[in-house]
Amino acid sequence: MGNTFEKSRDVRRIDKKYNNMEKYNVKPLLKKVKSDIAEKVSTLEKTLSLALLLGKEGPDAIYYADSLIKKGTKLGFKVELIHYNSKNEWMELFNSKLEKFTGILPLAPYPEYISGKELEMVPFEKDVDASNILHLGHLFAGLKTEFAPATALSAFYIAKDHFHNELKGKDIVIVGRSLRVGKPLIPLFLSENATVTICHSKTVDLPQKIKRADIVICAIGRGNFFKSSMFRTGQLIVDVGINRIENGFSGDVDMNDLEESRLDVMVTPVPGGVGSLTSYLLYKNLLYLNDLQK
Ligand SMILES: NC(=O)c1ccc[n+]([C@@H]2O[C@H](COP(=O)([O-])OP(=O)(O)OC[C@H]3O[C@@H](n4cnc5c(N)ncnc54)[C@H](OP(=O)(O)O)[C@@H]3O)[C@@H](O)[C@H]2O)c1
């Protein structure tokens, strides 16, 4: 990723709609990540492939799968959506059909017959979203920081970009401690010599902890939970939340409240922030798996 952050900051534009609160513009970073991927793809001798496993048809999963297929195909990958309708069909997939793929991604939400044990069947070297406990172990041991769950990577890349690649000494507060978002962010930020505090539903005096931070990661899955009174001037707020509302999606941050408060902060929009980078970072992970399989 070397100079990704360097280049994108030069072309960052400020959203003029807001007087004090600014919306982070992910497009320059997105452009650089896509061009890094395309460059690597052009050196490959074979087409890499990704299997998307869908067991529970729902508008969100279908939308996500379509978007992954579109983006992946455009980048030069072969992306296949594979349906399963029972635990037997899931087992059969792992007995034969999935061997040819470079990476595998089971799409959430899962049917009730798929739990931790079934998900562990995704082989370590094909686990494109780094959810295998061994990948997470490597991340925490500091053995690698370039391969991590894509959503966590996305929040991390945005933070690096905003602070011009200089996170040393920064105070980070992560709200949410899931294995796919909050926890993997701990080693990622530590690798940059930042200081990390992680909060959750039992944290006492959350606003006081949030106010200490230079960067706040909001990842709890509760629409409009974070109000302007919880933040302070100068912070970068990374909104990871995707919450379904009547006519679309909202983040975990109450954008209207933040806008009205005229607090001088930078915040990532939903949609158009963390989520738009996440799928591309999955393809970056696929390239990593290909190197791992050599
Ligand atoms: N942008 C993307 O690409 C992307 C990808 C994946 C997920 N997401 C979104 O990110 C959000 C989080 O996802 P997830 O999978 O991490 O969720 P999750 O597994 O449900 O975890 C939620 C976390 O938030 C904490 N929490 C809940 N209520 C809280 C409160 N009132 N105060 C403080 N902490 C609270 C929980 O604490 P406890 O541990 O104490 O219960 C838990 O650690 C969701 O909206 C999801 O849709 C976005």
The ligand as an SDF file (V2000), in Angstrom:
LIG
                    3D

 48 52  0  0  0  0  0  0  0  0999 V2000
  -19.1060   -1.2820    6.5010 N   0  0  0  0  0  0  0  0  0  0  0  0
  -18.9250   -2.5950    6.3310 C   0  0  0  0  0  0  0  0  0  0  0  0
  -18.3000   -3.0320    5.3630 O   0  0  0  0  0  0  0  0  0  0  0  0
  -19.4470   -3.5240    7.3780 C   0  0  0  0  0  0  0  0  0  0  0  0
  -19.0800   -4.8690    7.4100 C   0  0  0  0  0  0  0  0  0  0  0  0
  -19.4940   -5.6540    8.4830 C   0  0  0  0  0  0  0  0  0  0  0  0
  -20.3310   -5.1020    9.4330 C   0  0  0  0  0  0  0  0  0  0  0  0
  -20.7430   -3.8110    9.3220 N   0  0  0  0  0  0  0  0  0  0  0  0
  -21.6540   -3.1780   10.2900 C   0  0  0  0  0  0  0  0  0  0  0  0
  -20.9070   -2.8360   11.4530 O   0  0  0  0  0  0  0  0  0  0  0  0
  -21.7520   -2.8820   12.6050 C   0  0  0  0  0  0  0  0  0  0  0  0
  -21.1220   -3.7810   13.6470 C   0  0  0  0  0  0  0  0  0  0  0  0
  -21.0250   -5.0840   13.1160 O   0  0  0  0  0  0  0  0  0  0  0  0
  -20.4830   -6.2850   13.9900 P   0  0  0  0  0  0  0  0  0  0  0  0
  -20.5620   -7.5010   13.1670 O   0  0  0  0  0  0  0  0  0  0  0  0
  -19.1790   -5.9010   14.5840 O   0  0  0  0  0  0  0  0  0  0  0  0
  -21.6180   -6.3060   15.1530 O   0  0  0  0  0  0  0  0  0  0  0  0
  -21.7860   -7.2660   16.4240 P   0  0  0  0  0  0  0  0  0  0  0  0
  -21.0520   -8.5550   16.2290 O   0  0  0  0  0  0  0  0  0  0  0  0
  -23.2250   -7.2800   16.7290 O   0  0  0  0  0  0  0  0  0  0  0  0
  -21.0240   -6.4690   17.5940 O   0  0  0  0  0  0  0  0  0  0  0  0
  -21.5360   -5.2900   18.0910 C   0  0  0  0  0  0  0  0  0  0  0  0
  -20.6050   -4.7680   19.1480 C   0  0  0  0  0  0  0  0  0  0  0  0
  -21.1200   -3.5280   19.5990 O   0  0  0  0  0  0  0  0  0  0  0  0
  -21.1850   -3.5050   21.0130 C   0  0  0  0  0  0  0  0  0  0  0  0
  -22.3230   -2.7070   21.4540 N   0  0  0  0  0  0  0  0  0  0  0  0
  -23.6420   -2.9450   21.2380 C   0  0  0  0  0  0  0  0  0  0  0  0
  -24.3880   -1.9740   21.8200 N   0  0  0  0  0  0  0  0  0  0  0  0
  -23.5180   -1.1320   22.4170 C   0  0  0  0  0  0  0  0  0  0  0  0
  -23.6750    0.0500   23.1830 C   0  0  0  0  0  0  0  0  0  0  0  0
  -24.8790    0.5670   23.4610 N   0  0  0  0  0  0  0  0  0  0  0  0
  -22.5610    0.6740   23.6450 N   0  0  0  0  0  0  0  0  0  0  0  0
  -21.3440    0.1800   23.3630 C   0  0  0  0  0  0  0  0  0  0  0  0
  -21.1170   -0.9370   22.6530 N   0  0  0  0  0  0  0  0  0  0  0  0
  -22.2090   -1.5840   22.1800 C   0  0  0  0  0  0  0  0  0  0  0  0
  -21.3410   -4.9500   21.4320 C   0  0  0  0  0  0  0  0  0  0  0  0
  -20.8680   -5.0730   22.7590 O   0  0  0  0  0  0  0  0  0  0  0  0
  -20.8400   -6.4830   23.5630 P   0  0  0  0  0  0  0  0  0  0  0  0
  -19.6750   -7.2360   22.9980 O   0  0  0  0  0  0  0  0  0  0  0  0
  -20.6510   -6.0910   24.9720 O   0  0  0  0  0  0  0  0  0  0  0  0
  -22.1450   -7.1570   23.2690 O   0  0  0  0  0  0  0  0  0  0  0  0
  -20.4840   -5.6590   20.3860 C   0  0  0  0  0  0  0  0  0  0  0  0
  -19.1410   -5.7200   20.7880 O   0  0  0  0  0  0  0  0  0  0  0  0
  -23.1170   -3.3880   12.0840 C   0  0  0  0  0  0  0  0  0  0  0  0
  -23.9450   -2.2750   11.8090 O   0  0  0  0  0  0  0  0  0  0  0  0
  -22.7700   -4.0800   10.7670 C   0  0  0  0  0  0  0  0  0  0  0  0
  -23.8440   -4.0820    9.8460 O   0  0  0  0  0  0  0  0  0  0  0  0
  -20.3080   -3.0230    8.3310 C   0  0  0  0  0  0  0  0  0  0  0  0
  1  2  1  0
  2  3  2  0
  2  4  1  0
  4  5  1  0
  4 48  2  0
  5  6  2  0
  6  7  1  0
  7  8  2  0
  8  9  1  0
  8 48  1  0
  9 10  1  0
  9 46  1  0
 10 11  1  0
 11 12  1  0
 11 44  1  0
 12 13  1  0
 13 14  1  0
 14 15  2  0
 14 16  1  0
 14 17  1  0
 17 18  1  0
 18 19  2  0
 18 20  1  0
 18 21  1  0
 21 22  1  0
 22 23  1  0
 23 24  1  0
 23 42  1  0
 24 25  1  0
 25 26  1  0
 25 36  1  0
 26 27  1  0
 26 35  1  0
 27 28  2  0
 28 29  1  0
 29 30  1  0
 29 35  2  0
 30 31  1  0
 30 32  2  0
 32 33  1  0
 33 34  2  0
 34 35  1  0
 36 37  1  0
 36 42  1  0
 37 38  1  0
 38 39  2  0
 38 40  1  0
 38 41  1  0
 42 43  1  0
 44 45  1  0
 44 46  1  0
 46 47  1  0
M  CHG  2   8   1  16  -1
M  END
$$$$
